[in-house]
């Protein structure tokens, strides 16, 4: 019984008018049943016939674009076609007036709208170029359709809406035909069935237009187009929504650097590239080449990998850059500078001439590193290894002039009999060279201490701390580890070990400005000098006295004082706690019974 009620419904809706059924959705599914697809029962045919929903011909088509997102370029002119049909499934009379309205999405440039071709049935017409508004009367339709057709098309800027108005005109009255069976868009051919498989498409029409995406649109933004089609006085039929995704930016690429010289006449070019995250993705690359500093030219286009084996002429210098394109035709801008340069068919070499195999050096010495390079680049890095190349430490990150470098070896380097120097080309990582193994010995230690002052008539002992196997050479000519000095001056000690490694140190002895009262004190000295926490005062007291001590800064200001108490005659060593004094120079004053008997030696306090 289902088919019976469907047939009754179809008879009710097929009255004499152009179609009035709602249009399709985004999936192009029509809202009304296709009655012509349901055959009346023939003998032996069951009554329970399935209902089939027909394809909606009123639609909009746009750029196919790339992939499912229909990617398009931001600067491309986007072409669209709106199709309309006086559907025989729902219409029994020609359409006299067809109005199409399409709101312009705000992601389009409203002022870029341009009209294109249009037509209906067997008729096709072209709007003059670069027109955003067009009005015409079509007269060559009179013989076949019995009417003229007026077209008014353009864009309503206030409403941001494009429109097309097709109207049938009675050539006699200049008005709309009074006969409801007269119009410019006849009922279309019957849908193809097993009884009818030919179509003339006399009841179909179309219009085309172009739009540009607006300035500043970003990759990933979408442009959407949907129109509404009105047949005579029927409700609007919405088309599907056509959506395109915009790719606004070109990809970026960069060739990897090449060695200055390549030994063969081929070189493998490799590069990296990336499209913007919301773009259509990388598609292909174009390789540009310059030979012997000549102009760049397109050498190979549409490369679909990120590498290319280039073959050239021996001893020719080639420069390269790459340009990337995405799937919608956004192409990287031409580059003004090469990204990689090399000369083909050149054999290079790199070798260290010094230090030599079996040579020896002392920590603290100046080691002269020398090398020879040919077509191995112009920039080099130098490294030191104490363990025959197992580990390396950087000596100099880059040397680019000459072929020698003076390395002042640190005094704290560990002794090694398996030391070597390595040189690496920064321009061509194929070139690395090691020196011969050499020995590096630690320098002997020597420390004469800080500069000191000498009281008038006093003496000081300078010592280099005697160690077996070491030789000592003083600037006075002495060869012992210690000397006694009684006069001011600069004293230098050189210490030489069994490997011939030599260390030196110097100390300056100056005359003290201290004074003593010989009636009370016979000798007077301070140590250590410089001092940190404690300062020791050593003196020979000739008679019993009550002693006090005072510390003054260099301006004579009293900064600390204390009492030694009553002492009898004799030799004494007193420790004075000075840890609260800041670093600087000071004068120590000793007084006996409030009488100045020693006017102090300068000393420094180290923190």
VOMARTOR-554603 format. One record per residue (C-alpha): residue in one letter; x, y negated, z negated. Coordinates in steps of 0.02 Angstrom, whole numbers, plus 32768, in hexadecimal, padded with zeros to 4 digits. Layout:
BEGIN
aXYZ ...
END
This chain:
BEGIN
x800080008000 x80967F8C7FEB x80A97F6D80A6 x7FEF7F4480B4 x7FF97EB4803A x80977E73808D x80407E6D8135 x7FAE7E0E80EA x80297D90809F x80807D768145 x7FDB7D56819F x7FB17CCF8121 x80587C728131 x80657C7A81EF x7FF17BEA8213 x80177B698298 x80A97B01824E x81667AF58250 x81BE7B5581C6 x819E7B248112 x81F57BAC80AF x82837B7B803B x83337B92807C x83BB7C078045 x842C7C037FAE x84EB7C057FAC x84E77CBF7FD7 x847F7C988071 x83E87CF8802E x83407CB7806D x82B17C957FF7 x82247CE28060 x82097D8F80AC x82297DA98165 x817E7DE4819D x81B37E098250 x822D7E8A820E x819C7EF181C7 x814D7F5A8252 x80967F87824C x807F80418225 x808280B382B9 x8036815F82B6 x809581CA823C x80F2813481F1 x80E5812B8132 x8094808E80E7 x811980788061 x8193800C80C8 x82287FB28070 x822B7EF28078 x82C97EA580C9 x83027DF180A2 x83427D998140 x83DF7D2E815B x83C07C738144 x83F87C1681E1 x83F07B688191 x849F7B578150 x85417AF3814D x85EA7B308188 x86917ADE815F x874B7AFF816D x87737BB68155 x88127B8280FA x888A7BFD80AA x885B7C8F803B x87BC7CA17FD6 x87CD7BF17F90 x87CC7BAA8042 x88647B3C8023 x88757AA28092 x88F47A15809D x88CE79748041 x88F6790F80DE x8896797E8158 x87F9794781B1 x877879C7817B x86F979FC81FF x86497A3581D4 x85B07A768231 x84FF7A7381F2 x848E7AF1824A x83D07AED8249 x834C7B5E8294 x82917B5A82AD x82847C088267 x82067C7882C0 x81EB7CD6821E x81967C3E81D3 x81697BC68260 x80E67BCC82E9 x80FF7B1E8334 x81917AB68375 x81E57A3E82FB x81C87989832F x823B793D82AE x82D279838255 x832C791F81CD x83D279558183 x8418790180EA x84BC792A8096 x84FD78D57FF8 x85B878B08006 x861A78FC7F76 x8685787B7F1A x872178DD7F45 x870E78AB7FFB x874178038044 x869477BD806A x86D8774880EF x872F77D4814E x8688781E8187 x868278338244 x85F8787C82B0 x861A7909832A x85BF797583A6 x850779A28392 x84877A0683F2 x83E97A6F83F5 x83B07AFD8463 x84107AF48507 x84447A3D84EF x84EF7A0084B1 x8524794C8493 x85C578F7845C x85C5785B83EF x864877DC8429 x86EA77E583C9 x87017795831F x864A777282FC x85FF7772824E x855477378290 x84FF776A8331 x8453774F837F x841A77908427 x838277C7848B x8396786A84E8 x832E78718588 x836C790B85E3 x82FE79768574 x825E793B85C4 x824E79C28649 x826A7A5585D7 x82247A158532 x81A8798F856A x81F0790D84F4 x827F789684DD x82EA78AC8442 x8325781A83D7 x83BB78378367 x83EF77C382DC x848877FC8279 x850277AD8202 x852C7790814D x84D0773380C5 x855F76E78060 x84EC76B07FD3 x84AC77627FB9 x855177B77FEA x84EA78208062 x84FC78568117 x845D786A8180 x842078A5822A x836E78848267 x833178E08302 x828778A18340 x821B78D983D2 x81DA7846843B x8145784B84B1 x818877F88550 x80DE77AF8571 x80BD775C84CA x816D774E8485 x8129779983E6 x812878418394 x80C178BF83FA x800F78D783C2 x800D798C83FD x804B79F8836D x808A7A7883EA x810179FD843A x81AD79DD83ED x826779E08413 x828D7A7F83AE x82207B1183E2 x82037BA78374 x82A07C0E8384 x82AA7CB683D9 x82607D47837B x82DF7D9B830A x83387E2F8356 x82DB7ED18333 x82D37F788387 x824D7F2F83F6 x82AB7E8E8425 x83697E808431 x83817DDD8494 x83897D2B8452 x83927C8284AB x83A77C1D8409 x83327B98844E x82F87B6B83A0 x83A57B4E8356 x84057AAB8342 x84A37A6C82F6 x850779D182CB x85BD79BA82A0 x8624793B8241 x86CC792381ED x870578E18144 x87AB78C480EF x87CE78EB8037 x87DF784A7FD3 x888777FC7FAC x88D7783D7F0C x887C78E27F0B x88DF79677EAF x89097A1A7ED9 x88837A8E7E97 x87F67A0D7EAB x87627A4B7F11 x86FE79F57F9A x86497A307FA6 x85CC7A148032 x85127A3D8030 x848879F8809E x83CA79F68097 x83657A128137 x82B279D48149 x82427A1381D5 x81B6799581F3 x815B797D814D x81917A2080FD x81F97A2B805C x82B77A1C8070 x83157ABC8092 x83BE7AB98037 x84517B05808E x84D77B6A803B x85647B0D7FE2 x86077B0E8044 x869E7AFC7FD1 x87547ADB7FFC x87E67ACF7F84 x88657A467FA3 x89217A5F7FAA x896879B07F98 x8A2379C77F89 x8AAB7A1A7FF3 x8B1A7AA07FA6 x8BCD7A7E7F72 x8C677AE47FA1 x8D227AE27F88 x8DAF7B457FD6 x8E2E7B947F63 x8EDD7B4E7F70 x8F5C7BA27FE4 x90187BB87FD4 x907E7B34802D x90C17BBC80A1 x907A7C6480D4 x90ED7CED8117 x90727D348197 x90107CE18222 x8F6F7D0781C3 x8F2F7CC3811E x8E977CF480B7 x8E297C5E8093 x8DB97C6B7FFA x8D3F7BEE7FB2 x8CBC7BD37F2E x8C127B857F4B x8B717B607EEE x8AC57B1D7F1B x8A617AB37EA2 x8A067B267E26 x89587AFF7E6B x898E7B0A7F21 x89737B8C7FA8 x8A1F7BDB7F91 x8ABF7BE97FF7 x8AAA7C2080AA x8B4C7C0D810C x8BEF7BAB811E x8C4A7B4D81A7 x8D087B4D81AC x8D657AB381EA x8E1E7ABA821A x8EA77A3C8241 x8F477A748298 x8FEB7A18827E x8F927983822D x8F1E796E82C2 x8E63794882B4 x8DF079C58262 x8D817A2E82D1 x8CFB7AB082B2 x8D557B5782BA x8CD27BD38281 x8C1B7BB88255 x8B967C1F81FC x8C0F7C828191 x8BA67CE78117 x8C307D17809C x8C9F7CB18026 x8D3F7CE7807D x8D887CE5812B x8E2A7D298174 x8E747C9D81DD x8EF37CC38265 x8F637C3C82AD x900C7C1B82FA x90B27C3682A2 x91047B99825D x90647B348279 x90207ACF81E8 x8F657AE581C9 x8EED7A85815B x8E3F7AC28130 x8D9B7A9280E1 x8CF37AE980D3 x8C407AA880DF x8BB07B088091 x8AFA7B0D80CB x8A617B4B8070 x89CA7BA880B6 x89697B0B80E7 x89F87AB78144 x8A3E7A4480BD x8AF67A3B80EB x8B8879F98087 x8BCB795280C5 x8C6A79538130 x8D07794880C6 x8D8D78C580E0 x8E1D79278092 x8E5779DA80AB x8E377A56801E x8EC57ACD8049 x8F657ABD80B0 x8FE57B3F80E4 x90697B618168 x905E7C0E81B6 x90ED7C8481DD x91687C388160 x91D27CA880EF x92007C568049 x92777C7E7FB9 x92967C4A7F04 x932E7C797E99 x937F7C407DF6 x943A7C197E01 x94537BEE7D49 x94597C307CC2 x94C37CBE7D04 x94BF7D747CD3 x95287D947C36 x953E7CDD7C07 x95267CA47B53 x94E57C067B02 x94CA7BC07A56 x94267B7F7A10 x942F7AC27A19 x94977AC37AB8 x945F7A757B5C x943A7B027BD7 x94407AC97C8D x93BE7B2B7CF2 x93DC7B2D7DAE x93777B7C7E3B x936E7B8A7EF8 x92C67B807F53 x92977B8F800A x91E17B7A8041 x91AB7BAB7F92 x91587B077F64 x91917A667F15 x91527A787E62 x91907AF97DE6 x91767B2C7D30 x92037B6E7CBF x91F37BF37C37 x92657C447BB4 x925D7CFB7B80 x92C17D407AEB x92947DF57B14 x92C17E117BCB x92197DD77C0E x919F7E287B94 x91677D807B4F x917D7CCF7B8D x91747C207B45 x91647B847BAF x91FE7B177BC2 x91BF7A977C40 x910F7A977C8C x91457A447D2E x91E77A107D84 x91D979C87E31 x927B796F7E58 x932679BA7E7A x93547A6D7E54 x93987A5E7DA4 x93547A427CF5 x93B17A217C52 x93627A817BC3 x93917A497B14 x937E7AEF7ABC x932A7AE37A11 x939E7B08797E x931E7B7E7931 x931A7BF979C4 x932E7CAE798E x93CE7D0779C5 x93BA7D777A5D x942A7DDE7ACE x939C7DF67B4C x93687D447B6F x93377D077C1D x92ED7C707C75 x925B7C807CEE x92267C047D74 x91797C067DC4 x913D7BA67E5C x90A37B3D7E37 x907F7B2C7EF1 x90887BE47F1F x906E7C687E98 x90C77CEA7F02 x916E7C9E7ED1 x91B27CCC7E24 x926A7CE67DF8 x92C97D1B7D5B x937B7CF17D2A x93FA7D737CF7 x93F87DA87C3F x945F7D397BCD x94837D2D7B12 x94447CA37AA2 x94957C9379F7 x94567C36795F x94BB7B9E792C x950E7BA17880 x94BC7B3977FA x950F7A9B77B3 x94C37A1A773E x9526798F76EA x948D793E769B x9454788B7697 x94C277F1769F x950A77C375F6 x955E77367596 x96067739753F x962F76D974A1 x96CE76787499 x975776EF745D x96E77788746B x96F0781D74E4 x96727890753D x967C79457578 x9635796A7627 x96157A227648 x95E47A8976DF x95BD7B257676 x96477B9F769D x96107C3B76FE x967E7CCB7735 x96A97CC977EE x96887C0F7808 x97087B8C7836 x96FF7AD977F3 x973D7A3B7845 x972B799677E7 x974078EC7837 x97CD78D177BA x982C79627808 x980A79D87775 x97DA7A8C779D x97937ABF76F4 x96D97ACE76CF x96E07A3C7651 x973D79977640 x974B791075BA x972F785C75F2 x975F77C07590 x973A773B7612 x969F770A7676 x968A7740772B x963177BE779D x966978727789 x964178F9780B x964D79B577F9 x964D7A30788C x96297AE87866 x96577B6D78E9 x961E7C2378DD x966B7CC07927 x96037CAA79C9 x964D7BFE79E3 x95A87BA979B8 x95C57B007969 x955A7A9578F5 x958479EA78AE x954279767828 x957578CC77E8 x9560786B7748 x957B77B27725 x95D077807681 x95BF76C97650 x9605766475BE x958876567530 x955775AA74F3 x954875EF7442 x95AF75A173B5 x95E275EA730E x961F75A47269 x96C37601724B x96B575E2718F x96207657718A x962276C67226 x96B67715727C x965D776F730B x95AC7769734D x955177CC73D9 x94A277FF7412 x946A78A27461 x941378E074C6 x940B78497531 x938C78427583 x9322788974F4 x926F78C574EB x922D78F3743E x92C778D973D2 x9360786A73D9 x93F878A37377 x9469781E7329 x951A785672FD x958D77E2729C x961F77DD721F x95F477747186 x968E772C712D x963776F9708B x9599771E702D x950276B9706B x944376B47075 x941C76C47130 x937F76957198 x936376A57253 x9303763972CE x92D176507386 x92BC75B773F3 x928475A974A7 x92EE754E7529 x929C74A874F6 x92D074BE7440 x922174EA7402 x921E75657370 x91BD760173A4 x91ED7682731F x9250768D727D x927E770771F3 x92F37728715E x9387779F7155 x93977785709B x9434776D7031 x94C977C8707A x957877DF7037 x961177D370A8 x9629785C7129 x95EB789971D4 x953078A771EC x94B378DA7274 x940578957260 x936E78C672CB x92F5783A72F5 x9246786B7332 x921D77FE73CA x91907860741F x911777CD7410 x9185775A7476 x91557744752D x91DA776075B1 x925576D075BF x92F976857581 x9314765E74CA x93987623744C x93B9767B73A7 x93F3760D7314 x943D76547272 x944075E571D7 x949876037130 x945175A67099 x93F575377118 x949A7512716F x94AE753D7227 x953975BD7236 x9514760E72E1 x94C275BC7376 x9479764973D1 x949676A77470 x941476A174FD x93B1773E751E x931977757580 x928577D77545 x9241785475C6 x918C789275C1 
END
